[in-house]
Amino acid sequence: QFLSHLCEQVEQSGLSIEIQLVDDGSSKEEQRILTSLGQEMRSRYSFVKEPLLIERNSGKGGAVRAGWNLGGDADLLAFVDADGAAPADETVRFIKLAHQANEPNQIFIATRDSKAGRDLKRKFSRKIVARIFNCLIRMRYEIQVSDTQCGLKAIPTKFYQMAKGNLKQEGYAFDLELLLAAKTRGLGIVAIPIDWTEIPGSSTNLKHAFHFMKQILLRSI
């Protein structure tokens, strides 16, 4: 459903956007379903590229970088989580703002911030965990943003080409590593608040969260 809505929004936006589907080592049946869906979307929308099927699970960071490596001559590279927590219209609004900025020395991150007047639907327990992570990140890495983990970001392709050899994180720490790489190279970080709705069935669990917290505390990112 999210892909269909996203394609509709992209078509209406008038922006020059390509959509790259990436499957991160799912079962053969799930990959077959994604391939079939990709073919259907490609027959309707010329900007949808053939799905990239990764044979073995490589984690979020590995999947995003695999897609970005196929970015060609795009000015901006972006990713959005496929669950639709960041709605299609908000995803396109975010990309449009990043595109209009036309700033090669900035990266753009979506943030979940109800204080910014955006609609945020999230379990209270997750809000607490997120605040703990963000507090730790500010203390350990001095990155002054309210939300490093939202699954919608856009970066200049030139920055990615320079930094990708040093991007190693494949799991939950991928987003933070990306922000640290931008900070090291003197890029500004622009936060864009978006509407966001928590989607049941998230693959993130306590094990992932504990490992990420340990990385933060040990400063191993």
N, C-alpha and C positions, 0 to 999 in steps of 0.2 A: 504493500500500500504506500509506504513512504517513497519508494522509487517512482511510482506512477505520479504521485503528487509533486515530487521534486522535478520531474521532467516537465510537467505542466507549468510549473512556476518558472523554470529556466526558459522555456519557449516564450512565455509571456514577457519576460524581463528584457529581451532584446540584447542581452549580454552574450559575448562570445565565450561560451563555457562548454567544456567537454566533461562528460561523466565517465569515470573509470570504476567499474565494479571490481572488488577484490574479495575473493573467498580465501579465508585463512585456514586451509587444511581441514575443511569439513568432510563429512562422509561422501562417498560417491553419489548417493542418492540426493543429498542436499546440493552437491555441485551440479548434478544433472538438472535439478529444478532451477538453480540460478542460471545455468546456461540457456535453458528454455525461456526463462523470463527475460534474459538479456536479448535473446533473438527477437522476442516480441517487441521489446522496447526499441531495439535498433531498427525494426521495420517501420516504426512510427516516428522516431526521433533520430535524426542523423548525428546528433552530438553524443549519443551513447556509444561507448567503445565496447569492444568484445571483452567479456569478463576475464579477469586474470585469476586462474585457479592455482593456488599454492598447494603443493602436494602434502607438505607437513606443516602443522601449526607452528607459526613463528612469532605469535604474540602481536599485540596492537602495533607496536613500533615497527616490527618487521613488515606487517601488512601495509601500513601507511607508506613506508619508504618504497616498497615494491611498486605501489601504485604511482608514487611520485617519480620514480625512475622512468616511467613511461610518459612523463609530462611533456616531452618534446620542447617546443619553443614557446610555451606558455609564459606569460609574465608573472603570474601568481600560481602557486600550488596551494590547494586547500584539501581538507578532509572533513567528513562529517560521519558520525556514527550512524549505522544503518537502522537503528531501532526507531528513529523518528522522534526521539526525545526533544531534539531541536527541530521544530516543525519546518516543513519545506519552504513556506513563505518567509520564515525567519532566517533560514539558511541562505536564501537568495538575497534577502535584505542585507545580511551580514556581508556577503561577497560583493554586493554592489557598493557598499560603503568602503570596503577595502580597495576595490577597483577605482573608485572615484578619488580616493586619497592619492593614488599614483605616486606612492612614496617608497622608493627602493630601500630605504634605511629604517623601515618599520615592519614589525610583524603584528598580526591582528589576532586577538583571541576573544572568543565569545565567553561571557561570564554569566553566571546565574546569580542575579542580585535583585531581590525584591525591593530593596531600597531605591533602585533606579527606576521604579515605576513599571517594571516588566512583570508579566504573569509567571509566577514560579510555583509549580506543584511538585513538592518533594516531601518524603517522609521526614518527620522530625529527627529520627535517629541518624539519618544520612546527613542532615544539616549539621548535627553536632560533630560527626566524624569529619566532615569537610572543613569545619572551622578549626578543628584540631590540626589537621594536615596543613591548612593554610597558615596557621600560627607558627608551626614548626618550620615551614618553608621560609617564612619571612625572617625568622630568627637565624636559621642556619645558612641561608643563601642570599638574604637581603634582596629578595624579589618582592616588590611592593605591589602585588596584584591580589585581588580578592578571591580569584578562582583560577587555579592552574590546570584543572583537570577536565573542564568542559570539552565535550567531544566535537568541537567545531573551531578550526583555526585556519589561517591563511598566511602564507609566507612568500616573500619574493623568491623566484626561481634562482636568481643569482646567489642569494644567500644559501639556499639549499645545496647548490653545486659546490660552494666553498666548504660547507660544514658537514656534508653527508659522510665523509670519510671518518669523522669523529663521533658520529651518532651511533651508539652501540645498544642502547636500551631497547628491549623488545616488549617489555611488559608495561605495567602501570606507570613506571617512571619516565616513559617516553616523552610525555608532554613537558615535564620539568626539565629534562635534558635539553629539549628543543629551546626552551626559554633561556636556559643558562648559556647555550651556544650563541643565541642572539645577543645576550647581555655582554658576553666576552668580546664579541665583534662590534660592539658599540651601537647595535640596533635598538631603536625604541620599541616599547611594547604598548600597543594600543588596545585597551579593553573595550569591547562593545557588548553591553548588556542585551540579552535576548530573552524572549519567552521560552520556557522550558518545562516539560512535563515528564516526570519519572515514569518509565515504562517497565511493567513487571517482567521478570525473567532475565534480569541483568546477569551477565557472566562474571561480574566482579563479586568476589566473596571475601570473607574475613581473612583467609589465607593470603590473598593478593594484598589486602589492606595492611596486614601485619608485615609482610615482606617490604612493602613500600615504606612503611614507617621506619623499619629498621635501616633501610637505605638512607633515609633522611637523617636519622639520628647519627649514623656512622659517617655521614657525608661521603657516600660512596657513589654519587651520581656525577 
